[in-house]
């Protein structure tokens, strides 16, 4: 292979890696910000638990996003007795 081809391949691989890392970091940061918003809502308003609709209304997140974040979060626990209800995990 010529030097130009090797350099071209290296540049393409580097660009793909940079874009991949950027997208992954963006996804993590977005999740952590939304998780923090939900946790702060529960803490600030003294709520022991809240349903996804109430959280969404208070935080300007969609119900779908609240559900997604709550399901992935290690700080929030689903209320087994009431579907869609979440509370802070006790430490």
N, C-alpha and C positions, 0 to 999 in steps of 0.2 A: 504494500500500500504506500501511496505517496504521502508526503508530509501534510499536504493540503487536506486529504481525506481524513487523516487521523485528527487533525485540528478541527475539522468540521464536525466529525462524530463527537469529539470531546465537548465542543460548544453545545451541540444539541443535547447531549446527555446532561450537561451542567444546567441548561435551561429547564429541562424536564424535572430535574431534581429540585431546583430552586422553586419552581411553580408548585410542585408536590408538597414541599415543606411549608410553603406559604399557605396553601389551602388547608393543610393539616393544622397549622398553628391558628389560623383564622377560625376553624371549627372549634378547637379547644377553647380559645378565648371567648368566643360567642357563647358556648355552653357555660363556662364559668361565670360570665357576666349574668346570664339569665338565671343560673342557679343562685347566685348571690342576691339577685333581685327578689327571688322567691323566699329565700331564707330570711332576708331583711324584712320582708313583708310580715312573715310569721312572727319574727322577734319584736319588731317595732309596734305592732298592733296587739301584742300579747295574745295572739291566737294560738291555741294549743293545737288546733287542726283547722283546715279549710278545704273546701272542695275546689276542683280545678276551675270551675266557672268564677268563683269569688276571687281566686288568685289571679286569673286572667283579667278580670275587670279592674282589679286594683293595681296591676303591674303593667298594663298595656301590652301584654303578651297574648298570643292566641291560645285558645284552649288546647289546641293540638300541640303547640310548643310547650305549654305548661306540663302536659301529660308526658311528652317526650323527655323533658328535663327531669321531672320528678322520678320517672322510671329509671333513668340512668344515674341519678344522684346517689351518692353514698351518705349524704346528710339528711335525706328525707326518707320517710317510711310510709308505705301505704297503710291505710286503716283497713284491716281485714274485714271488719264488720260493715263498713260503708264504702262501696266502690266509688272511686274518684276523690276520696278524701285523703289528705296527706298531712303528716305532722313531722316536726323536727325529731330526728333521732336523738335519743338521750345518750349522753357520753359517759 
